[in-house]
Amino acid sequence: MTHITAAELKQRLETEDIFLLDVREPFEHEAYHIGGMLLPLDTVIANSSLIPKDKPVIVYCKKGIRSQIAIQRLEQKFGFRNLINLQGGMEGWAELES
């Protein structure tokens, strides 16, 4: 599994076409997010057709655990090879912002 730090992601967002996928719950997304599509973890498999396979997809959650689970499931079931886990999730991003 590929991982990216918040600092690396911030840099890449400035120059690359990256798809962001938030796998947290709606209330978490509403409180704080960095953009992208919201697909809570329990809906990711059913909505996998909404996730592009032709560009980098950064998957994020609160701490980076649910995003790892989502990536494992998508890779195993659908053969995704472009998914990248945001290390530290939104907590890591918030540290970068402060």
mmCIF file as gemmi writes it, N, C-alpha and C atoms, coordinates in Angstrom:
data_model
loop_
_atom_site.group_PDB
_atom_site.id
_atom_site.type_symbol
_atom_site.label_atom_id
_atom_site.label_alt_id
_atom_site.label_comp_id
_atom_site.label_asym_id
_atom_site.label_entity_id
_atom_site.label_seq_id
_atom_site.pdbx_PDB_ins_code
_atom_site.Cartn_x
_atom_site.Cartn_y
_atom_site.Cartn_z
_atom_site.occupancy
_atom_site.B_iso_or_equiv
_atom_site.pdbx_formal_charge
_atom_site.auth_seq_id
_atom_site.auth_asym_id
_atom_site.pdbx_PDB_model_num
ATOM 1 N N . MET Axp A 1 ? 0.844 -1.183 0 1 0 ? 1 A 1
ATOM 2 C CA . MET Axp A 1 ? 0 0 0 1 0 ? 1 A 1
ATOM 3 C C . MET Axp A 1 ? 0.887 1.242 0 1 0 ? 1 A 1
ATOM 4 N N . THR Axp A 2 ? 0.499 2.197 -0.803 1 0 ? 2 A 1
ATOM 5 C CA . THR Axp A 2 ? 1.243 3.449 -0.903 1 0 ? 2 A 1
ATOM 6 C C . THR Axp A 2 ? 0.664 4.463 0.079 1 0 ? 2 A 1
ATOM 7 N N . HIS Axp A 3 ? 1.542 5.221 0.703 1 0 ? 3 A 1
ATOM 8 C CA . HIS Axp A 3 ? 1.133 6.243 1.667 1 0 ? 3 A 1
ATOM 9 C C . HIS Axp A 3 ? 1.7 7.594 1.24 1 0 ? 3 A 1
ATOM 10 N N . ILE Axp A 4 ? 1.047 8.655 1.707 1 0 ? 4 A 1
ATOM 11 C CA . ILE Axp A 4 ? 1.508 10.013 1.459 1 0 ? 4 A 1
ATOM 12 C C . ILE Axp A 4 ? 1.303 10.823 2.734 1 0 ? 4 A 1
ATOM 13 N N . THR Axp A 5 ? 2.241 11.713 3.021 1 0 ? 5 A 1
ATOM 14 C CA . THR Axp A 5 ? 2.084 12.583 4.184 1 0 ? 5 A 1
ATOM 15 C C . THR Axp A 5 ? 1.238 13.794 3.798 1 0 ? 5 A 1
ATOM 16 N N . ALA Axp A 6 ? 0.737 14.482 4.789 1 0 ? 6 A 1
ATOM 17 C CA . ALA Axp A 6 ? -0.049 15.693 4.541 1 0 ? 6 A 1
ATOM 18 C C . ALA Axp A 6 ? 0.782 16.733 3.789 1 0 ? 6 A 1
ATOM 19 N N . ALA Axp A 7 ? 2.044 16.889 4.174 1 0 ? 7 A 1
ATOM 20 C CA . ALA Axp A 7 ? 2.914 17.866 3.503 1 0 ? 7 A 1
ATOM 21 C C . ALA Axp A 7 ? 3.12 17.497 2.033 1 0 ? 7 A 1
ATOM 22 N N . GLU Axp A 8 ? 3.338 16.21 1.759 1 0 ? 8 A 1
ATOM 23 C CA . GLU Axp A 8 ? 3.513 15.765 0.373 1 0 ? 8 A 1
ATOM 24 C C . GLU Axp A 8 ? 2.235 15.984 -0.439 1 0 ? 8 A 1
ATOM 25 N N . LEU Axp A 9 ? 1.101 15.681 0.18 1 0 ? 9 A 1
ATOM 26 C CA . LEU Axp A 9 ? -0.171 15.868 -0.512 1 0 ? 9 A 1
ATOM 27 C C . LEU Axp A 9 ? -0.405 17.334 -0.829 1 0 ? 9 A 1
ATOM 28 N N . LYS Axp A 10 ? -0.136 18.188 0.126 1 0 ? 10 A 1
ATOM 29 C CA . LYS Axp A 10 ? -0.338 19.616 -0.102 1 0 ? 10 A 1
ATOM 30 C C . LYS Axp A 10 ? 0.469 20.083 -1.319 1 0 ? 10 A 1
ATOM 31 N N . GLN Axp A 11 ? 1.692 19.636 -1.424 1 0 ? 11 A 1
ATOM 32 C CA . GLN Axp A 11 ? 2.547 19.983 -2.567 1 0 ? 11 A 1
ATOM 33 C C . GLN Axp A 11 ? 1.969 19.441 -3.867 1 0 ? 11 A 1
ATOM 34 N N . ARG Axp A 12 ? 1.583 18.185 -3.865 1 0 ? 12 A 1
ATOM 35 C CA . ARG Axp A 12 ? 1.077 17.551 -5.084 1 0 ? 12 A 1
ATOM 36 C C . ARG Axp A 12 ? -0.241 18.154 -5.547 1 0 ? 12 A 1
ATOM 37 N N . LEU Axp A 13 ? -1.068 18.595 -4.616 1 0 ? 13 A 1
ATOM 38 C CA . LEU Axp A 13 ? -2.354 19.202 -4.977 1 0 ? 13 A 1
ATOM 39 C C . LEU Axp A 13 ? -2.164 20.474 -5.801 1 0 ? 13 A 1
ATOM 40 N N . GLU Axp A 14 ? -1.03 21.133 -5.612 1 0 ? 14 A 1
ATOM 41 C CA . GLU Axp A 14 ? -0.755 22.368 -6.338 1 0 ? 14 A 1
ATOM 42 C C . GLU Axp A 14 ? -0.397 22.127 -7.803 1 0 ? 14 A 1
ATOM 43 N N . THR Axp A 15 ? 0.075 20.926 -8.133 1 0 ? 15 A 1
ATOM 44 C CA . THR Axp A 15 ? 0.576 20.687 -9.483 1 0 ? 15 A 1
ATOM 45 C C . THR Axp A 15 ? -0.048 19.5 -10.213 1 0 ? 15 A 1
ATOM 46 N N . GLU Axp A 16 ? -0.808 18.666 -9.515 1 0 ? 16 A 1
ATOM 47 C CA . GLU Axp A 16 ? -1.336 17.447 -10.133 1 0 ? 16 A 1
ATOM 48 C C . GLU Axp A 16 ? -2.851 17.381 -10.059 1 0 ? 16 A 1
ATOM 49 N N . ASP Axp A 17 ? -3.417 16.622 -10.972 1 0 ? 17 A 1
ATOM 50 C CA . ASP Axp A 17 ? -4.846 16.332 -10.956 1 0 ? 17 A 1
ATOM 51 C C . ASP Axp A 17 ? -5.044 15.095 -10.086 1 0 ? 17 A 1
ATOM 52 N N . ILE Axp A 18 ? -5.467 15.322 -8.859 1 0 ? 18 A 1
ATOM 53 C CA . ILE Axp A 18 ? -5.612 14.251 -7.876 1 0 ? 18 A 1
ATOM 54 C C . ILE Axp A 18 ? -7.066 14.185 -7.432 1 0 ? 18 A 1
ATOM 55 N N . PHE Axp A 19 ? -7.58 12.973 -7.302 1 0 ? 19 A 1
ATOM 56 C CA . PHE Axp A 19 ? -8.943 12.737 -6.817 1 0 ? 19 A 1
ATOM 57 C C . PHE Axp A 19 ? -8.868 12.474 -5.315 1 0 ? 19 A 1
ATOM 58 N N . LEU Axp A 20 ? -9.652 13.198 -4.537 1 0 ? 20 A 1
ATOM 59 C CA . LEU Axp A 20 ? -9.686 13.011 -3.087 1 0 ? 20 A 1
ATOM 60 C C . LEU Axp A 20 ? -10.929 12.217 -2.714 1 0 ? 20 A 1
ATOM 61 N N . LEU Axp A 21 ? -10.751 11.207 -1.871 1 0 ? 21 A 1
ATOM 62 C CA . LEU Axp A 21 ? -11.855 10.362 -1.421 1 0 ? 21 A 1
ATOM 63 C C . LEU Axp A 21 ? -11.869 10.314 0.093 1 0 ? 21 A 1
ATOM 64 N N . ASP Axp A 22 ? -12.921 10.858 0.682 1 0 ? 22 A 1
ATOM 65 C CA . ASP Axp A 22 ? -13.111 10.899 2.135 1 0 ? 22 A 1
ATOM 66 C C . ASP Axp A 22 ? -13.987 9.711 2.521 1 0 ? 22 A 1
ATOM 67 N N . VAL Axp A 23 ? -13.478 8.801 3.358 1 0 ? 23 A 1
ATOM 68 C CA . VAL Axp A 23 ? -14.249 7.622 3.752 1 0 ? 23 A 1
ATOM 69 C C . VAL Axp A 23 ? -14.798 7.736 5.177 1 0 ? 23 A 1
ATOM 70 N N . ARG Axp A 24 ? -14.839 8.958 5.698 1 0 ? 24 A 1
ATOM 71 C CA . ARG Axp A 24 ? -15.407 9.172 7.029 1 0 ? 24 A 1
ATOM 72 C C . ARG Axp A 24 ? -16.928 9.26 6.933 1 0 ? 24 A 1
ATOM 73 N N . GLU Axp A 25 ? -17.554 9.515 8.051 1 0 ? 25 A 1
ATOM 74 C CA . GLU Axp A 25 ? -19.009 9.67 8.108 1 0 ? 25 A 1
ATOM 75 C C . GLU Axp A 25 ? -19.383 11.108 7.728 1 0 ? 25 A 1
ATOM 76 N N . PRO Axp A 26 ? -20.619 11.329 7.263 1 0 ? 26 A 1
ATOM 77 C CA . PRO Axp A 26 ? -21.033 12.676 6.838 1 0 ? 26 A 1
ATOM 78 C C . PRO Axp A 26 ? -20.804 13.767 7.886 1 0 ? 26 A 1
ATOM 79 N N . PHE Axp A 27 ? -21.066 13.477 9.152 1 0 ? 27 A 1
ATOM 80 C CA . PHE Axp A 27 ? -20.879 14.508 10.175 1 0 ? 27 A 1
ATOM 81 C C . PHE Axp A 27 ? -19.413 14.901 10.312 1 0 ? 27 A 1
ATOM 82 N N . GLU Axp A 28 ? -18.503 13.961 10.09 1 0 ? 28 A 1
ATOM 83 C CA . GLU Axp A 28 ? -17.071 14.263 10.152 1 0 ? 28 A 1
ATOM 84 C C . GLU Axp A 28 ? -16.657 15.12 8.954 1 0 ? 28 A 1
ATOM 85 N N . HIS Axp A 29 ? -17.177 14.764 7.801 1 0 ? 29 A 1
ATOM 86 C CA . HIS Axp A 29 ? -16.874 15.503 6.572 1 0 ? 29 A 1
ATOM 87 C C . HIS Axp A 29 ? -17.394 16.933 6.682 1 0 ? 29 A 1
ATOM 88 N N . GLU Axp A 30 ? -18.592 17.066 7.212 1 0 ? 30 A 1
ATOM 89 C CA . GLU Axp A 30 ? -19.198 18.389 7.348 1 0 ? 30 A 1
ATOM 90 C C . GLU Axp A 30 ? -18.394 19.276 8.295 1 0 ? 30 A 1
ATOM 91 N N . ALA Axp A 31 ? -17.853 18.689 9.344 1 0 ? 31 A 1
ATOM 92 C CA . ALA Axp A 31 ? -17.102 19.463 10.335 1 0 ? 31 A 1
ATOM 93 C C . ALA Axp A 31 ? -15.768 19.963 9.778 1 0 ? 31 A 1
ATOM 94 N N . TYR Axp A 32 ? -15.086 19.129 8.959 1 0 ? 32 A 1
ATOM 95 C CA . TYR Axp A 32 ? -13.764 19.508 8.456 1 0 ? 32 A 1
ATOM 96 C C . TYR Axp A 32 ? -13.363 18.554 7.346 1 0 ? 32 A 1
ATOM 97 N N . HIS Axp A 33 ? -12.994 19.104 6.196 1 0 ? 33 A 1
ATOM 98 C CA . HIS Axp A 33 ? -12.53 18.261 5.092 1 0 ? 33 A 1
ATOM 99 C C . HIS Axp A 33 ? -11.609 19.054 4.181 1 0 ? 33 A 1
ATOM 100 N N . ILE Axp A 34 ? -10.951 18.333 3.294 1 0 ? 34 A 1
ATOM 101 C CA . ILE Axp A 34 ? -10.043 18.97 2.337 1 0 ? 34 A 1
ATOM 102 C C . ILE Axp A 34 ? -10.588 18.867 0.918 1 0 ? 34 A 1
ATOM 103 N N . GLY Axp A 35 ? -11.851 18.535 0.812 1 0 ? 35 A 1
ATOM 104 C CA . GLY Axp A 35 ? -12.484 18.44 -0.494 1 0 ? 35 A 1
ATOM 105 C C . GLY Axp A 35 ? -12.637 17.008 -0.948 1 0 ? 35 A 1
ATOM 106 N N . GLY Axp A 36 ? -13.037 16.855 -2.189 1 0 ? 36 A 1
ATOM 107 C CA . GLY Axp A 36 ? -13.199 15.535 -2.762 1 0 ? 36 A 1
ATOM 108 C C . GLY Axp A 36 ? -14.572 14.947 -2.523 1 0 ? 36 A 1
ATOM 109 N N . MET Axp A 37 ? -14.685 13.673 -2.823 1 0 ? 37 A 1
ATOM 110 C CA . MET Axp A 37 ? -15.943 12.95 -2.719 1 0 ? 37 A 1
ATOM 111 C C . MET Axp A 37 ? -16.051 12.262 -1.359 1 0 ? 37 A 1
ATOM 112 N N . LEU Axp A 38 ? -17.222 12.329 -0.776 1 0 ? 38 A 1
ATOM 113 C CA . LEU Axp A 38 ? -17.497 11.62 0.47 1 0 ? 38 A 1
ATOM 114 C C . LEU Axp A 38 ? -18.162 10.288 0.138 1 0 ? 38 A 1
ATOM 115 N N . LEU Axp A 39 ? -17.503 9.21 0.517 1 0 ? 39 A 1
ATOM 116 C CA . LEU Axp A 39 ? -18.068 7.857 0.428 1 0 ? 39 A 1
ATOM 117 C C . LEU Axp A 39 ? -17.709 7.157 1.735 1 0 ? 39 A 1
ATOM 118 N N . PRO Axp A 40 ? -18.59 7.186 2.726 1 0 ? 40 A 1
ATOM 119 C CA . PRO Axp A 40 ? -18.268 6.515 3.987 1 0 ? 40 A 1
ATOM 120 C C . PRO Axp A 40 ? -17.818 5.073 3.753 1 0 ? 40 A 1
ATOM 121 N N . LEU Axp A 41 ? -16.947 4.585 4.619 1 0 ? 41 A 1
ATOM 122 C CA . LEU Axp A 41 ? -16.334 3.271 4.459 1 0 ? 41 A 1
ATOM 123 C C . LEU Axp A 41 ? -17.347 2.184 4.119 1 0 ? 41 A 1
ATOM 124 N N . ASP Axp A 42 ? -18.499 2.199 4.782 1 0 ? 42 A 1
ATOM 125 C CA . ASP Axp A 42 ? -19.475 1.126 4.534 1 0 ? 42 A 1
ATOM 126 C C . ASP Axp A 42 ? -20.189 1.25 3.188 1 0 ? 42 A 1
ATOM 127 N N . THR Axp A 43 ? -19.915 2.3 2.43 1 0 ? 43 A 1
ATOM 128 C CA . THR Axp A 43 ? -20.534 2.467 1.103 1 0 ? 43 A 1
ATOM 129 C C . THR Axp A 43 ? -19.526 2.41 -0.04 1 0 ? 43 A 1
ATOM 130 N N . VAL Axp A 44 ? -18.245 2.29 0.29 1 0 ? 44 A 1
ATOM 131 C CA . VAL Axp A 44 ? -17.19 2.349 -0.731 1 0 ? 44 A 1
ATOM 132 C C . VAL Axp A 44 ? -17.335 1.241 -1.767 1 0 ? 44 A 1
ATOM 133 N N . ILE Axp A 45 ? -17.531 0.024 -1.349 1 0 ? 45 A 1
ATOM 134 C CA . ILE Axp A 45 ? -17.616 -1.101 -2.291 1 0 ? 45 A 1
ATOM 135 C C . ILE Axp A 45 ? -18.803 -0.927 -3.232 1 0 ? 45 A 1
ATOM 136 N N . ALA Axp A 46 ? -19.955 -0.56 -2.69 1 0 ? 46 A 1
ATOM 137 C CA . ALA Axp A 46 ? -21.155 -0.397 -3.511 1 0 ? 46 A 1
ATOM 138 C C . ALA Axp A 46 ? -21.028 0.746 -4.512 1 0 ? 46 A 1
ATOM 139 N N . ASN Axp A 47 ? -20.16 1.709 -4.22 1 0 ? 47 A 1
ATOM 140 C CA . ASN Axp A 47 ? -20 2.88 -5.088 1 0 ? 47 A 1
ATOM 141 C C . ASN Axp A 47 ? -18.635 2.938 -5.768 1 0 ? 47 A 1
ATOM 142 N N . SER Axp A 48 ? -17.983 1.812 -5.881 1 0 ? 48 A 1
ATOM 143 C CA . SER Axp A 48 ? -16.628 1.788 -6.439 1 0 ? 48 A 1
ATOM 144 C C . SER Axp A 48 ? -16.562 2.334 -7.865 1 0 ? 48 A 1
ATOM 145 N N . SER Axp A 49 ? -17.652 2.261 -8.597 1 0 ? 49 A 1
ATOM 146 C CA . SER Axp A 49 ? -17.647 2.761 -9.98 1 0 ? 49 A 1
ATOM 147 C C . SER Axp A 49 ? -17.482 4.282 -10.045 1 0 ? 49 A 1
ATOM 148 N N . LEU Axp A 50 ? -17.67 4.972 -8.925 1 0 ? 50 A 1
ATOM 149 C CA . LEU Axp A 50 ? -17.507 6.423 -8.877 1 0 ? 50 A 1
ATOM 150 C C . LEU Axp A 50 ? -16.05 6.846 -8.687 1 0 ? 50 A 1
ATOM 151 N N . ILE Axp A 51 ? -15.201 5.883 -8.385 1 0 ? 51 A 1
ATOM 152 C CA . ILE Axp A 51 ? -13.792 6.166 -8.1 1 0 ? 51 A 1
ATOM 153 C C . ILE Axp A 51 ? -12.973 5.967 -9.374 1 0 ? 51 A 1
ATOM 154 N N . PRO Axp A 52 ? -12.26 7.011 -9.815 1 0 ? 52 A 1
ATOM 155 C CA . PRO Axp A 52 ? -11.475 6.876 -11.055 1 0 ? 52 A 1
ATOM 156 C C . PRO Axp A 52 ? -10.305 5.909 -10.905 1 0 ? 52 A 1
ATOM 157 N N . LYS Axp A 53 ? -9.969 5.268 -12.01 1 0 ? 53 A 1
ATOM 158 C CA . LYS Axp A 53 ? -8.808 4.372 -12.043 1 0 ? 53 A 1
ATOM 159 C C . LYS Axp A 53 ? -7.672 4.96 -12.875 1 0 ? 53 A 1
ATOM 160 N N . ASP Axp A 54 ? -7.908 6.148 -13.441 1 0 ? 54 A 1
ATOM 161 C CA . ASP Axp A 54 ? -6.937 6.73 -14.372 1 0 ? 54 A 1
ATOM 162 C C . ASP Axp A 54 ? -6.161 7.913 -13.811 1 0 ? 54 A 1
ATOM 163 N N . LYS Axp A 55 ? -6.239 8.138 -12.505 1 0 ? 55 A 1
ATOM 164 C CA . LYS Axp A 55 ? -5.465 9.207 -11.874 1 0 ? 55 A 1
ATOM 165 C C . LYS Axp A 55 ? -5.243 8.836 -10.415 1 0 ? 55 A 1
ATOM 166 N N . PRO Axp A 56 ? -4.298 9.488 -9.744 1 0 ? 56 A 1
ATOM 167 C CA . PRO Axp A 56 ? -4.071 9.185 -8.333 1 0 ? 56 A 1
ATOM 168 C C . PRO Axp A 56 ? -5.311 9.507 -7.496 1 0 ? 56 A 1
ATOM 169 N N . VAL Axp A 57 ? -5.634 8.595 -6.583 1 0 ? 57 A 1
ATOM 170 C CA . VAL Axp A 57 ? -6.76 8.781 -5.663 1 0 ? 57 A 1
ATOM 171 C C . VAL Axp A 57 ? -6.197 8.758 -4.249 1 0 ? 57 A 1
ATOM 172 N N . ILE Axp A 58 ? -6.32 9.886 -3.564 1 0 ? 58 A 1
ATOM 173 C CA . ILE Axp A 58 ? -5.899 9.964 -2.167 1 0 ? 58 A 1
ATOM 174 C C . ILE Axp A 58 ? -7.115 9.637 -1.313 1 0 ? 58 A 1
ATOM 175 N N . VAL Axp A 59 ? -6.991 8.595 -0.509 1 0 ? 59 A 1
ATOM 176 C CA . VAL Axp A 59 ? -8.08 8.167 0.362 1 0 ? 59 A 1
ATOM 177 C C . VAL Axp A 59 ? -7.748 8.647 1.77 1 0 ? 59 A 1
ATOM 178 N N . TYR Axp A 60 ? -8.731 9.32 2.395 1 0 ? 60 A 1
ATOM 179 C CA . TYR Axp A 60 ? -8.462 9.844 3.729 1 0 ? 60 A 1
ATOM 180 C C . TYR Axp A 60 ? -9.622 9.637 4.689 1 0 ? 60 A 1
ATOM 181 N N . CYS Axp A 61 ? -9.277 9.644 5.982 1 0 ? 61 A 1
ATOM 182 C CA . CYS Axp A 61 ? -10.249 9.518 7.062 1 0 ? 61 A 1
ATOM 183 C C . CYS Axp A 61 ? -9.724 10.354 8.233 1 0 ? 61 A 1
ATOM 184 N N . LYS Axp A 62 ? -10.086 10.01 9.435 1 0 ? 62 A 1
ATOM 185 C CA . LYS Axp A 62 ? -9.65 10.799 10.583 1 0 ? 62 A 1
ATOM 186 C C . LYS Axp A 62 ? -8.171 10.563 10.916 1 0 ? 62 A 1
ATOM 187 N N . LYS Axp A 63 ? -7.764 9.28 10.997 1 0 ? 63 A 1
ATOM 188 C CA . LYS Axp A 63 ? -6.399 8.956 11.419 1 0 ? 63 A 1
ATOM 189 C C . LYS Axp A 63 ? -5.607 8.166 10.383 1 0 ? 63 A 1
ATOM 190 N N . GLY Axp A 64 ? -6.265 7.675 9.338 1 0 ? 64 A 1
ATOM 191 C CA . GLY Axp A 64 ? -5.573 6.889 8.328 1 0 ? 64 A 1
ATOM 192 C C . GLY Axp A 64 ? -5.833 5.401 8.419 1 0 ? 64 A 1
ATOM 193 N N . ILE Axp A 65 ? -6.721 4.995 9.316 1 0 ? 65 A 1
ATOM 194 C CA . ILE Axp A 65 ? -7.009 3.57 9.489 1 0 ? 65 A 1
ATOM 195 C C . ILE Axp A 65 ? -8.162 3.124 8.586 1 0 ? 65 A 1
ATOM 196 N N . ARG Axp A 66 ? -9.27 3.839 8.63 1 0 ? 66 A 1
ATOM 197 C CA . ARG Axp A 66 ? -10.399 3.488 7.752 1 0 ? 66 A 1
ATOM 198 C C . ARG Axp A 66 ? -10.008 3.606 6.285 1 0 ? 66 A 1
ATOM 199 N N . SER Axp A 67 ? -9.173 4.573 5.98 1 0 ? 67 A 1
ATOM 200 C CA . SER Axp A 67 ? -8.734 4.724 4.589 1 0 ? 67 A 1
ATOM 201 C C . SER Axp A 67 ? -7.902 3.522 4.153 1 0 ? 67 A 1
ATOM 202 N N . GLN Axp A 68 ? -7.083 2.976 5.037 1 0 ? 68 A 1
ATOM 203 C CA . GLN Axp A 68 ? -6.317 1.771 4.708 1 0 ? 68 A 1
ATOM 204 C C . GLN Axp A 68 ? -7.252 0.593 4.462 1 0 ? 68 A 1
ATOM 205 N N . ILE Axp A 69 ? -8.293 0.469 5.272 1 0 ? 69 A 1
ATOM 206 C CA . ILE Axp A 69 ? -9.265 -0.606 5.097 1 0 ? 69 A 1
ATOM 207 C C . ILE Axp A 69 ? -9.964 -0.461 3.749 1 0 ? 69 A 1
ATOM 208 N N . ALA Axp A 70 ? -10.368 0.759 3.424 1 0 ? 70 A 1
ATOM 209 C CA . ALA Axp A 70 ? -11.041 1.004 2.138 1 0 ? 70 A 1
ATOM 210 C C . ALA Axp A 70 ? -10.128 0.63 0.979 1 0 ? 70 A 1
ATOM 211 N N . ILE Axp A 71 ? -8.866 1.019 1.061 1 0 ? 71 A 1
ATOM 212 C CA . ILE Axp A 71 ? -7.908 0.71 -0.001 1 0 ? 71 A 1
ATOM 213 C C . ILE Axp A 71 ? -7.737 -0.798 -0.148 1 0 ? 71 A 1
ATOM 214 N N . GLN Axp A 72 ? -7.567 -1.497 0.962 1 0 ? 72 A 1
ATOM 215 C CA . GLN Axp A 72 ? -7.405 -2.952 0.902 1 0 ? 72 A 1
ATOM 216 C C . GLN Axp A 72 ? -8.611 -3.606 0.236 1 0 ? 72 A 1
ATOM 217 N N . ARG Axp A 73 ? -9.795 -3.191 0.613 1 0 ? 73 A 1
ATOM 218 C CA . ARG Axp A 73 ? -11.009 -3.78 0.033 1 0 ? 73 A 1
ATOM 219 C C . ARG Axp A 73 ? -11.117 -3.494 -1.458 1 0 ? 73 A 1
ATOM 220 N N . LEU Axp A 74 ? -10.849 -2.25 -1.86 1 0 ? 74 A 1
ATOM 221 C CA . LEU Axp A 74 ? -10.947 -1.878 -3.273 1 0 ? 74 A 1
ATOM 222 C C . LEU Axp A 74 ? -9.881 -2.576 -4.117 1 0 ? 74 A 1
ATOM 223 N N . GLU Axp A 75 ? -8.681 -2.703 -3.578 1 0 ? 75 A 1
ATOM 224 C CA . GLU Axp A 75 ? -7.619 -3.387 -4.319 1 0 ? 75 A 1
ATOM 225 C C . GLU Axp A 75 ? -7.942 -4.868 -4.477 1 0 ? 75 A 1
ATOM 226 N N . GLN Axp A 76 ? -8.413 -5.496 -3.416 1 0 ? 76 A 1
ATOM 227 C CA . GLN Axp A 76 ? -8.707 -6.928 -3.464 1 0 ? 76 A 1
ATOM 228 C C . GLN Axp A 76 ? -9.897 -7.241 -4.367 1 0 ? 76 A 1
ATOM 229 N N . LYS Axp A 77 ? -10.962 -6.465 -4.252 1 0 ? 77 A 1
ATOM 230 C CA . LYS Axp A 77 ? -12.195 -6.777 -4.973 1 0 ? 77 A 1
ATOM 231 C C . LYS Axp A 77 ? -12.204 -6.272 -6.412 1 0 ? 77 A 1
ATOM 232 N N . PHE Axp A 78 ? -11.597 -5.106 -6.656 1 0 ? 78 A 1
ATOM 233 C CA . PHE Axp A 78 ? -11.702 -4.484 -7.974 1 0 ? 78 A 1
ATOM 234 C C . PHE Axp A 78 ? -10.364 -4.229 -8.664 1 0 ? 78 A 1
ATOM 235 N N . GLY Axp A 79 ? -9.259 -4.575 -8.023 1 0 ? 79 A 1
ATOM 236 C CA . GLY Axp A 79 ? -7.958 -4.433 -8.66 1 0 ? 79 A 1
ATOM 237 C C . GLY Axp A 79 ? -7.435 -3.012 -8.798 1 0 ? 79 A 1
ATOM 238 N N . PHE Axp A 80 ? -7.931 -2.088 -7.982 1 0 ? 80 A 1
ATOM 239 C CA . PHE Axp A 80 ? -7.409 -0.718 -8.019 1 0 ? 80 A 1
ATOM 240 C C . PHE Axp A 80 ? -5.912 -0.742 -7.748 1 0 ? 80 A 1
ATOM 241 N N . ARG Axp A 81 ? -5.149 0.105 -8.475 1 0 ? 81 A 1
ATOM 242 C CA . ARG Axp A 81 ? -3.707 0.216 -8.27 1 0 ? 81 A 1
ATOM 243 C C . ARG Axp A 81 ? -3.271 1.674 -8.151 1 0 ? 81 A 1
ATOM 244 N N . ASN Axp A 82 ? -4.222 2.586 -8.027 1 0 ? 82 A 1
ATOM 245 C CA . ASN Axp A 82 ? -3.917 4.017 -7.997 1 0 ? 82 A 1
ATOM 246 C C . ASN Axp A 82 ? -4.346 4.677 -6.687 1 0 ? 82 A 1
ATOM 247 N N . LEU Axp A 83 ? -4.552 3.878 -5.644 1 0 ? 83 A 1
ATOM 248 C CA . LEU Axp A 83 ? -5.038 4.406 -4.377 1 0 ? 83 A 1
ATOM 249 C C . LEU Axp A 83 ? -3.879 4.676 -3.427 1 0 ? 83 A 1
ATOM 250 N N . ILE Axp A 84 ? -3.933 5.833 -2.776 1 0 ? 84 A 1
ATOM 251 C CA . ILE Axp A 84 ? -2.865 6.273 -1.879 1 0 ? 84 A 1
ATOM 252 C C . ILE Axp A 84 ? -3.491 6.682 -0.551 1 0 ? 84 A 1
ATOM 253 N N . ASN Axp A 85 ? -2.946 6.16 0.529 1 0 ? 85 A 1
ATOM 254 C CA . ASN Axp A 85 ? -3.463 6.456 1.864 1 0 ? 85 A 1
ATOM 255 C C . ASN Axp A 85 ? -2.824 7.721 2.432 1 0 ? 85 A 1
ATOM 256 N N . LEU Axp A 86 ? -3.657 8.629 2.953 1 0 ? 86 A 1
ATOM 257 C CA . LEU Axp A 86 ? -3.142 9.821 3.627 1 0 ? 86 A 1
ATOM 258 C C . LEU Axp A 86 ? -2.75 9.439 5.051 1 0 ? 86 A 1
ATOM 259 N N . GLN Axp A 87 ? -1.444 9.373 5.302 1 0 ? 87 A 1
ATOM 260 C CA . GLN Axp A 87 ? -0.944 9.042 6.635 1 0 ? 87 A 1
ATOM 261 C C . GLN Axp A 87 ? -1.419 10.073 7.646 1 0 ? 87 A 1
ATOM 262 N N . GLY Axp A 88 ? -1.945 9.601 8.757 1 0 ? 88 A 1
ATOM 263 C CA . GLY Axp A 88 ? -2.389 10.504 9.81 1 0 ? 88 A 1
ATOM 264 C C . GLY Axp A 88 ? -3.728 11.142 9.542 1 0 ? 88 A 1
ATOM 265 N N . GLY Axp A 89 ? -4.289 10.932 8.373 1 0 ? 89 A 1
ATOM 266 C CA . GLY Axp A 89 ? -5.619 11.423 8.025 1 0 ? 89 A 1
ATOM 267 C C . GLY Axp A 89 ? -5.807 12.915 8.263 1 0 ? 89 A 1
ATOM 268 N N . MET Axp A 90 ? -7.018 13.273 8.636 1 0 ? 90 A 1
ATOM 269 C CA . MET Axp A 90 ? -7.349 14.675 8.88 1 0 ? 90 A 1
ATOM 270 C C . MET Axp A 90 ? -6.633 15.217 10.112 1 0 ? 90 A 1
ATOM 271 N N . GLU Axp A 91 ? -6.295 14.339 11.034 1 0 ? 91 A 1
ATOM 272 C CA . GLU Axp A 91 ? -5.519 14.805 12.189 1 0 ? 91 A 1
ATOM 273 C C . GLU Axp A 91 ? -4.141 15.28 11.734 1 0 ? 91 A 1
ATOM 274 N N . GLY Axp A 92 ? -3.521 14.553 10.822 1 0 ? 92 A 1
ATOM 275 C CA . GLY Axp A 92 ? -2.225 14.965 10.272 1 0 ? 92 A 1
ATOM 276 C C . GLY Axp A 92 ? -2.327 16.233 9.454 1 0 ? 92 A 1
ATOM 277 N N . TRP Axp A 93 ? -3.402 16.347 8.693 1 0 ? 93 A 1
ATOM 278 C CA . TRP Axp A 93 ? -3.616 17.548 7.886 1 0 ? 93 A 1
ATOM 279 C C . TRP Axp A 93 ? -3.811 18.765 8.794 1 0 ? 93 A 1
ATOM 280 N N . ALA Axp A 94 ? -4.593 18.6 9.863 1 0 ? 94 A 1
ATOM 281 C CA . ALA Axp A 94 ? -4.857 19.708 10.789 1 0 ? 94 A 1
ATOM 282 C C . ALA Axp A 94 ? -3.553 20.186 11.44 1 0 ? 94 A 1
ATOM 283 N N . GLU Axp A 95 ? -2.653 19.25 11.757 1 0 ? 95 A 1
ATOM 284 C CA . GLU Axp A 95 ? -1.355 19.628 12.327 1 0 ? 95 A 1
ATOM 285 C C . GLU Axp A 95 ? -0.555 20.482 11.349 1 0 ? 95 A 1
ATOM 286 N N . LEU Axp A 96 ? -0.649 20.123 10.074 1 0 ? 96 A 1
ATOM 287 C CA . LEU Axp A 96 ? 0.046 20.868 9.039 1 0 ? 96 A 1
ATOM 288 C C . LEU Axp A 96 ? -0.508 22.291 8.922 1 0 ? 96 A 1
ATOM 289 N N . GLU Axp A 97 ? -1.802 22.416 9.072 1 0 ? 97 A 1
ATOM 290 C CA . GLU Axp A 97 ? -2.473 23.7 8.946 1 0 ? 97 A 1
ATOM 291 C C . GLU Axp A 97 ? -2.249 24.621 10.151 1 0 ? 97 A 1
ATOM 292 N N . SER Axp A 98 ? -1.911 24.032 11.289 1 0 ? 98 A 1
ATOM 293 C CA . SER Axp A 98 ? -1.777 24.877 12.499 1 0 ? 98 A 1
ATOM 294 C C . SER Axp A 98 ? -0.383 25.454 12.658 1 0 ? 98 A 1
